[in-house]
């Protein structure tokens, strides 16, 4: 095996996949940055990396964030001091090297140690490099291998893993945290019947979503031909099913009450068509602006937009919608395999606190539906306190009503007003969806 390639940038520090990954890890730890956008930003700043190196940087960044507690314990066996006392950039390089030494066979251990030590010397000086050299050589010689699956499971806070098992079972809990299959697939769907690019069209059909394909392709799919022209969108299959669960029809008035960046709203716009009305609402005006740019990219009519804090009231959002989607704030425990940084930021009391906020938002937004209108509540969580408990708390104003979306029927969902989507059962991230009729 050869050493990883190094690309120089006019006197600056050399650019390698592992240095990019270490920078991402440092930002996630130090700045509490979200992993996916931090990685996208670093890759964009380093366009000299080719596809193979970009894939390696992605693997290392996600792998380290997912297994950091287990890696830290292994490093501290030889470091003789808590890793938390080590400077951030040095710590990040140590974690990336420990991941490679523990789980990657692509690069020989001596090459991993050599490059890590050089990177630490460049950023932390000779003393830090000497410390890293001793620690990493001992780690490379350690005779007790650790399976990646075990490292992932050891890195999940115990309270969180127990809660996932209680809500979804052992198998689904392991899948939710990414212990069994990494990385999870991307899902793309064509827009308004446009054909997918050839390199995407051969992917595995996504469950319940007509025309959508799942792929494990590395890299930024938004750079492929057809994306800028609005031919396809990248959107996780479960997120698409949340929008489809609303059952929106042509000509209806629909409100997306918690739009975010607008992924689900794009699908709703296609469903209501030019004869319908779509309104977007969100607490953050900048997210509504981002959603509007996506509508423009896809050539869709610009929807009505309302910046509103549902916890304080309904603002200027009108009444009388036929259908209202409330994709409420949540802990994100259904997306841990894609967003592993969440695992170490959640505290045991957070899900209940967030659930109270979600219930208040659901109550306020539901009043924008007409009497007898449809309301769908969804969260990307699988914890009962954020799911069934919220649904039960609004029984005075919302009556459960069976889903009428054919896409859910294709998944075998019939005769029920609530569903929990799961990786093994449905091939999606974890979601909870409930349908109501406004009393």
Secondary structure, DSSP 8 states (H G I E B T S, - for coil): ------B--TTS--B-HHHHHHHHHHHHHHS---HHHHHHHHHHHTTTS-HHHHHHHHHHHHHHHHHHHHHHHHHHHHHSS-GGGS-HHHHHHHHHHHHHHHH--SS-HHHHHHHHHHHHHHHH-HHHHHHHHHHHHHHHH-S----HHHHHHHTS-HHHHHHHHHHH-HHHHHHHTTSSSSS--EEEEESTT----HHHHTSEE-TTSTT-EEE---S-GGGSTTTTTTSEEE--HHHHHHHHTT---TT-EEEETT-TTSHHHHHHHHHH-TTSEEEEEES-HHHHHHHHHHHHHTT----EEEE--TTT--TT--S-EEEEEEE-----GGGTTT-GGGGGT--TTHHHHHHHHHHHHHHHHHTTEEEEEEEEEEES---GGGTHHHHHHTTTTEEE-----HHHHHTT--S-SEEEE-HHHHSS--EEEEEEEE-
